[in-house]
Amino acid sequence: MVVVAVIGIMAGIAIPSFIGWLPDYRLRSATRDIVSCLQEMKLRAAADNSDTVVVFNLSAGTYQSFVDDGGSDGTGTADDNQQNGSETSLKNITLPNGVNFINSTFIAGSATTSYFGFNSRGFPSTGATGGTITLQNSNSKTLQVVVNSAGNIRVP
């Protein structure tokens, strides 16, 4: 009985701490995922000798990446920063619960979207001079992903 009581007390102390820690974990995880996606698109652009783009839907909390090369059958439009035709989709990701986009200084695609692309050399594509995307969790903590004009990606 004493062991069960001690376990119950420990759980009573640990669970609230864990619940308070979870939103920060989700925010850091989402930020790392975006950095990873941007790094992958940069490397893919250079390896495939084609432009790649990541489009952020700020209102829906999603982002997708694709190769902007017109597609293997030429039904898409290359270098237009929009996925169309048979252009290869690489990732479609939804942010975790409690994490939202709150701001982006990447190129605006529409009122609710922004995008960032890399050219075939792994540098920001035409018109992209760098920028940031800011994420916020349910505790109002924010993190930014920054891409500079040389294509370096970091979290300050």
Accessible surface in RSA format (square Angstrom, percent):
REM  Atomic radii and reference values for relative SASA: ProtOr
REM  Chains: A
REM  Algorithm: Lee & Richards
REM  Probe-radius: 1.40
REM  Slices: 20
REM RES _ NUM      All-atoms   Total-Side   Main-Chain    Non-polar    All polar
REM                ABS   REL    ABS   REL    ABS   REL    ABS   REL    ABS   REL
RES MET A   1   198.36 102.7 158.00 104.6  40.36  96.1 132.48 112.6  65.88  87.3
RES VAL A   2   116.94  76.9 113.10 102.4   3.85   9.3 116.03 100.8   0.91   2.5
RES VAL A   3   104.31  68.6 102.37  92.7   1.94   4.7 104.10  90.5   0.20   0.6
RES VAL A   4   106.86  70.3 104.60  94.7   2.25   5.4 104.60  90.9   2.25   6.1
RES ALA A   5    55.12  50.7  43.23  66.7  11.89  27.0  53.84  75.8   1.28   3.4
RES VAL A   6    78.56  51.7  78.13  70.7   0.43   1.0  78.56  68.3   0.00   0.0
RES ILE A   7   108.99  62.0 107.68  80.2   1.30   3.1 108.50  78.1   0.49   1.3
RES GLY A   8    42.82  52.8   0.00   N/A  42.82  52.8  33.15  91.0   9.67  21.7
RES ILE A   9   112.59  64.1 105.17  78.3   7.42  17.9 111.21  80.1   1.38   3.7
RES MET A  10   123.71  64.1 120.62  79.8   3.09   7.4  91.82  78.1  31.89  42.2
RES ALA A  11    41.03  37.7  34.30  52.9   6.72  15.3  40.48  57.0   0.55   1.4
RES GLY A  12    48.08  59.3   0.00   N/A  48.08  59.3  34.95  95.9  13.13  29.4
RES ILE A  13   123.88  70.5 113.76  84.8  10.12  24.4 118.64  85.4   5.24  14.2
RES ALA A  14    57.01  52.4  50.41  77.8   6.60  15.0  55.45  78.1   1.56   4.1
RES ILE A  15    98.19  55.9  97.56  72.7   0.63   1.5  98.19  70.7   0.00   0.0
RES PRO A  16    82.89  60.4  69.60  63.4  13.29  48.3  73.56  60.7   9.33  58.0
RES SER A  17    77.71  65.7  61.58  82.2  16.14  37.2  36.16  77.0  41.56  58.2
RES PHE A  18   107.81  53.9 103.17  63.9   4.64  12.1 107.40  65.1   0.41   1.2
RES ILE A  19   108.87  62.0 105.86  78.9   3.01   7.3 105.86  76.2   3.01   8.2
RES GLY A  20    42.97  53.0   0.00   N/A  42.97  53.0  35.79  98.2   7.18  16.1
RES TRP A  21   116.68  46.8 111.24  53.8   5.44  12.8 100.80  53.7  15.88  25.8
RES LEU A  22    48.29  26.9  48.29  34.5   0.00   0.0  48.29  33.9   0.00   0.0
RES PRO A  23    23.01  16.8  20.51  18.7   2.49   9.1  23.01  19.0   0.00   0.0
RES ASP A  24    34.13  23.9  33.89  33.7   0.24   0.6   1.45   3.4  32.68  32.6
RES TYR A  25    93.46  43.6  93.46  53.2   0.00   0.0  51.52  38.7  41.94  51.7
RES ARG A  26    79.90  33.5  79.34  40.4   0.56   1.3   8.18  11.2  71.72  43.5
RES LEU A  27     0.30   0.2   0.30   0.2   0.00   0.0   0.30   0.2   0.00   0.0
RES ARG A  28    79.14  33.2  77.92  39.7   1.23   2.9  39.95  54.6  39.19  23.8
RES SER A  29    26.75  22.6  26.17  34.9   0.59   1.3   2.60   5.5  24.16  33.8
RES ALA A  30     1.60   1.5   0.10   0.2   1.50   3.4   1.47   2.1   0.12   0.3
RES THR A  31     3.16   2.2   3.16   3.2   0.00   0.0   3.16   4.2   0.00   0.0
RES ARG A  32   129.96  54.6 125.30  63.9   4.66  11.1  72.57  99.2  57.39  34.8
RES ASP A  33    67.01  46.9  64.00  63.7   3.01   7.1   8.45  19.9  58.56  58.4
RES ILE A  34     0.43   0.2   0.43   0.3   0.00   0.0   0.43   0.3   0.00   0.0
RES VAL A  35    30.45  20.0  30.45  27.6   0.00   0.0  30.45  26.5   0.00   0.0
RES SER A  36    59.17  50.0  51.96  69.3   7.21  16.6  28.76  61.2  30.41  42.6
RES CYS A  37     0.41   0.3   0.41   0.5   0.00   0.0   0.41   1.0   0.00   0.0
RES LEU A  38     0.18   0.1   0.18   0.1   0.00   0.0   0.18   0.1   0.00   0.0
RES GLN A  39    70.28  39.3  70.28  51.4   0.00   0.0  24.13  51.4  46.15  35.0
RES GLU A  40    66.52  38.2  62.36  47.2   4.16   9.9  31.35  60.6  35.17  28.7
RES MET A  41     0.20   0.1   0.20   0.1   0.00   0.0   0.20   0.2   0.00   0.0
RES LYS A  42    47.12  23.0  46.78  28.7   0.34   0.8  25.97  23.4  21.15  22.5
RES LEU A  43   124.09  69.1 121.42  86.9   2.67   6.7 122.09  85.7   2.00   5.4
RES ARG A  44    81.11  34.1  77.07  39.3   4.04   9.6  23.41  32.0  57.70  35.0
RES ALA A  45     0.00   0.0   0.00   0.0   0.00   0.0   0.00   0.0   0.00   0.0
RES ALA A  46    52.14  47.9  33.93  52.4  18.21  41.4  34.22  48.2  17.92  47.5
RES ALA A  47    85.39  78.5  44.34  68.4  41.05  93.4  56.35  79.3  29.05  77.0
RES ASP A  48    69.40  48.6  44.20  44.0  25.20  59.6  19.61  46.1  49.80  49.7
RES ASN A  49   115.63  79.7  97.76  94.5  17.87  43.0  24.73  59.5  90.90  87.9
RES SER A  50    16.76  14.2  10.48  14.0   6.27  14.5  16.10  34.3   0.66   0.9
RES ASP A  51    28.35  19.9  26.06  25.9   2.29   5.4   2.60   6.1  25.75  25.7
RES THR A  52     0.00   0.0   0.00   0.0   0.00   0.0   0.00   0.0   0.00   0.0
RES VAL A  53     1.54   1.0   1.20   1.1   0.35   0.8   1.54   1.3   0.00   0.0
RES VAL A  54     0.54   0.4   0.54   0.5   0.00   0.0   0.54   0.5   0.00   0.0
RES VAL A  55    29.88  19.7  28.69  26.0   1.19   2.9  28.69  24.9   1.19   3.2
RES PHE A  56     0.02   0.0   0.02   0.0   0.00   0.0   0.02   0.0   0.00   0.0
RES ASN A  57    45.81  31.6  45.66  44.1   0.14   0.3   7.71  18.6  38.09  36.8
RES LEU A  58    46.41  25.8  38.40  27.5   8.01  20.1  38.47  27.0   7.93  21.3
RES SER A  59    88.12  74.5  46.29  61.8  41.82  96.3  43.31  92.2  44.81  62.8
RES ALA A  60    60.44  55.6  30.31  46.8  30.13  68.5  41.63  58.6  18.81  49.8
RES GLY A  61     9.12  11.2   0.00   N/A   9.12  11.2   8.27  22.7   0.85   1.9
RES THR A  62    42.03  29.9  42.03  42.6   0.00   0.0  30.81  41.4  11.22  17.0
RES TYR A  63     4.60   2.1   0.90   0.5   3.70   9.6   3.03   2.3   1.57   1.9
RES GLN A  64    54.62  30.5  54.57  39.9   0.05   0.1  11.06  23.5  43.56  33.0
RES SER A  65     0.10   0.1   0.00   0.0   0.10   0.2   0.00   0.0   0.10   0.1
RES PHE A  66     0.04   0.0   0.04   0.0   0.00   0.0   0.04   0.0   0.00   0.0
RES VAL A  67     5.76   3.8   5.76   5.2   0.00   0.0   5.76   5.0   0.00   0.0
RES ASP A  68     0.67   0.5   0.34   0.3   0.33   0.8   0.00   0.0   0.67   0.7
RES ASP A  69    66.36  46.5  43.30  43.1  23.06  54.5  16.36  38.5  50.00  49.9
RES GLY A  70     5.27   6.5   0.00   N/A   5.27   6.5   5.27  14.4   0.00   0.0
RES GLY A  71    13.84  17.1   0.00   N/A  13.84  17.1   1.32   3.6  12.52  28.0
RES SER A  72   120.32 101.7  72.28  96.5  48.04 110.7  60.64 129.1  59.68  83.6
RES ASP A  73    93.97  65.8  59.59  59.3  34.37  81.3  43.30 101.9  50.66  50.5
RES GLY A  74    57.26  70.6   0.00   N/A  57.26  70.6  29.41  80.7  27.84  62.4
RES THR A  75    91.00  64.7  56.93  57.7  34.07  81.2  61.67  82.8  29.33  44.3
RES GLY A  76    14.91  18.4   0.00   N/A  14.91  18.4   1.11   3.1  13.80  30.9
RES THR A  77    78.95  56.2  76.06  77.1   2.89   6.9  46.33  62.2  32.63  49.3
RES ALA A  78    48.36  44.5  32.64  50.4  15.73  35.8  32.64  46.0  15.73  41.7
RES ASP A  79    93.36  65.4  67.95  67.6  25.42  60.1  24.68  58.1  68.68  68.5
RES ASP A  80    45.22  31.7  26.78  26.7  18.43  43.6  28.21  66.4  17.01  17.0
RES ASN A  81    32.27  22.3  28.08  27.1   4.20  10.1   2.21   5.3  30.06  29.1
RES GLN A  82   116.34  65.1 113.77  83.2   2.57   6.1  28.36  60.4  87.98  66.7
RES GLN A  83    63.89  35.7  34.23  25.0  29.67  70.6  13.10  27.9  50.79  38.5
RES ASN A  84    45.90  31.7  38.01  36.7   7.89  19.0  35.94  86.5   9.96   9.6
RES GLY A  85    53.53  66.0   0.00   N/A  53.53  66.0  16.41  45.0  37.13  83.1
RES SER A  86    44.36  37.5  24.28  32.4  20.08  46.3  34.38  73.2   9.99  14.0
RES GLU A  87     8.22   4.7   0.00   0.0   8.22  19.6   0.00   0.0   8.22   6.7
RES THR A  88    65.72  46.7  59.52  60.3   6.21  14.8  35.66  47.9  30.06  45.4
RES SER A  89    52.47  44.3  29.08  38.8  23.39  53.9  26.31  56.0  26.16  36.6
RES LEU A  90    43.28  24.1  12.65   9.1  30.63  77.0  15.64  11.0  27.64  74.4
RES LYS A  91    61.27  29.9  54.91  33.7   6.37  15.2  31.75  28.6  29.52  31.4
RES ASN A  92   108.07  74.5  75.67  73.1  32.41  78.0  33.51  80.6  74.56  72.1
RES ILE A  93    47.79  27.2  42.68  31.8   5.11  12.3  46.12  33.2   1.68   4.5
RES THR A  94    96.06  68.3  76.63  77.7  19.42  46.3  51.10  68.6  44.96  68.0
RES LEU A  95    14.28   8.0   3.52   2.5  10.76  27.1   3.91   2.7  10.37  27.9
RES PRO A  96    43.92  32.0  29.93  27.3  14.00  50.9  41.88  34.6   2.05  12.7
RES ASN A  97   121.96  84.1 110.47 106.8  11.49  27.7  25.32  60.9  96.64  93.4
RES GLY A  98    37.76  46.6   0.00   N/A  37.76  46.6  24.40  67.0  13.36  29.9
RES VAL A  99     4.84   3.2   0.43   0.4   4.41  10.6   0.43   0.4   4.41  12.0
RES ASN A 100    87.92  60.6  87.90  84.9   0.02   0.0  15.61  37.6  72.30  69.9
RES PHE A 101    13.02   6.5   0.00   0.0  13.02  33.9   0.00   0.0  13.02  37.3
RES ILE A 102    85.85  48.9  49.60  37.0  36.25  87.4  57.31  41.3  28.54  77.5
RES ASN A 103    74.88  51.6  71.24  68.8   3.64   8.8  16.48  39.7  58.40  56.4
RES SER A 104    22.15  18.7   0.40   0.5  21.75  50.1   0.40   0.9  21.75  30.5
RES THR A 105    82.10  58.4  57.44  58.2  24.66  58.8  61.20  82.2  20.90  31.6
RES PHE A 106     9.81   4.9   0.00   0.0   9.81  25.5   0.94   0.6   8.87  25.4
RES ILE A 107    50.38  28.7  43.31  32.3   7.07  17.0  50.05  36.0   0.33   0.9
RES ALA A 108    78.83  72.5  54.97  84.8  23.86  54.3  54.97  77.4  23.86  63.2
RES GLY A 109    47.90  59.1   0.00   N/A  47.90  59.1  14.97  41.1  32.93  73.8
RES SER A 110    63.02  53.3  42.43  56.6  20.59  47.4  52.62 112.1  10.40  14.6
RES ALA A 111   108.90 100.1  62.58  96.6  46.33 105.4  75.05 105.7  33.85  89.7
RES THR A 112    60.51  43.0  58.76  59.6   1.74   4.2  43.39  58.3  17.11  25.9
RES THR A 113    29.39  20.9  27.34  27.7   2.05   4.9  20.64  27.7   8.75  13.2
RES SER A 114     3.66   3.1   3.51   4.7   0.15   0.3   3.66   7.8   0.00   0.0
RES TYR A 115    34.56  16.1  34.56  19.7   0.00   0.0  12.79   9.6  21.77  26.8
RES PHE A 116     0.82   0.4   0.72   0.4   0.10   0.3   0.72   0.4   0.10   0.3
RES GLY A 117     0.31   0.4   0.00   N/A   0.31   0.4   0.00   0.0   0.31   0.7
RES PHE A 118     0.38   0.2   0.38   0.2   0.00   0.0   0.38   0.2   0.00   0.0
RES ASN A 119    42.22  29.1  42.22  40.8   0.00   0.0  13.99  33.7  28.23  27.3
RES SER A 120    38.46  32.5  31.88  42.5   6.58  15.2   5.64  12.0  32.82  46.0
RES ARG A 121   192.53  80.8 169.06  86.2  23.48  55.9  45.81  62.6 146.72  88.9
RES GLY A 122     4.16   5.1   0.00   N/A   4.16   5.1   3.38   9.3   0.78   1.8
RES PHE A 123   104.24  52.1 104.24  64.6   0.00   0.0 104.24  63.2   0.00   0.0
RES PRO A 124    15.20  11.1   3.48   3.2  11.72  42.6   3.48   2.9  11.72  72.9
RES SER A 125    10.92   9.2   9.21  12.3   1.71   3.9   7.81  16.6   3.11   4.4
RES THR A 126   135.77  96.6 113.00 114.6  22.78  54.3  85.82 115.3  49.95  75.5
RES GLY A 127    57.82  71.3   0.00   N/A  57.82  71.3  34.69  95.2  23.13  51.8
RES ALA A 128     9.86   9.1   0.17   0.3   9.70  22.1   1.02   1.4   8.85  23.4
RES THR A 129   109.41  77.8  94.12  95.4  15.29  36.4  66.62  89.5  42.80  64.7
RES GLY A 130    13.24  16.3   0.00   N/A  13.24  16.3   2.86   7.9  10.37  23.2
RES GLY A 131    15.84  19.5   0.00   N/A  15.84  19.5  12.21  33.5   3.63   8.1
RES THR A 132    25.93  18.4  25.93  26.3   0.00   0.0  22.18  29.8   3.74   5.7
RES ILE A 133     0.02   0.0   0.00   0.0   0.02   0.0   0.02   0.0   0.00   0.0
RES THR A 134    10.45   7.4  10.45  10.6   0.00   0.0   9.07  12.2   1.38   2.1
RES LEU A 135     0.00   0.0   0.00   0.0   0.00   0.0   0.00   0.0   0.00   0.0
RES GLN A 136    50.41  28.2  49.90  36.5   0.51   1.2   3.47   7.4  46.94  35.6
RES ASN A 137     7.69   5.3   0.24   0.2   7.45  17.9   0.95   2.3   6.74   6.5
RES SER A 138    81.43  68.8  42.72  57.0  38.71  89.2  44.24  94.2  37.19  52.1
RES ASN A 139    82.39  56.8  53.89  52.1  28.51  68.6  24.27  58.4  58.12  56.2
RES SER A 140    81.31  68.7  63.88  85.2  17.43  40.2  28.75  61.2  52.56  73.6
RES LYS A 141    86.70  42.3  78.95  48.4   7.75  18.5  56.02  50.4  30.68  32.7
RES THR A 142    61.24  43.6  45.40  46.0  15.84  37.8  12.89  17.3  48.35  73.1
RES LEU A 143    37.68  21.0  33.99  24.3   3.69   9.3  37.68  26.5   0.00   0.0
RES GLN A 144    67.37  37.7  64.26  47.0   3.11   7.4  12.29  26.2  55.08  41.8
RES VAL A 145     0.00   0.0   0.00   0.0   0.00   0.0   0.00   0.0   0.00   0.0
RES VAL A 146    20.88  13.7  20.86  18.9   0.02   0.1  20.86  18.1   0.02   0.1
RES VAL A 147     1.17   0.8   0.00   0.0   1.17   2.8   0.00   0.0   1.17   3.2
RES ASN A 148    61.35  42.3  55.79  53.9   5.56  13.4  30.54  73.5  30.81  29.8
RES SER A 149    81.04  68.5  62.37  83.2  18.67  43.0  27.55  58.7  53.49  74.9
RES ALA A 150    49.53  45.5  40.84  63.0   8.69  19.8  45.71  64.4   3.82  10.1
RES GLY A 151     0.00   0.0   0.00   N/A   0.00   0.0   0.00   0.0   0.00   0.0
RES ASN A 152    80.94  55.8  77.63  75.0   3.31   8.0  20.46  49.2  60.48  58.5
RES ILE A 153    20.08  11.4   0.07   0.1  20.01  48.2   0.07   0.1  20.01  54.3
RES ARG A 154   132.46  55.6 126.96  64.7   5.50  13.1  58.90  80.5  73.56  44.6
RES VAL A 155    62.70  41.3  34.77  31.5  27.93  67.3  34.77  30.2  27.93  75.8
RES PRO A 156    94.85  69.1  38.67  35.3  56.17 204.2  72.50  59.9  22.34 138.9
END  Absolute sums over single chains surface
CHAIN  1 A     8369.8       6525.3       1844.5       4913.7       3456.2
END  Absolute sums over all chains
TOTAL          8369.8       6525.3       1844.5       4913.7       3456.2
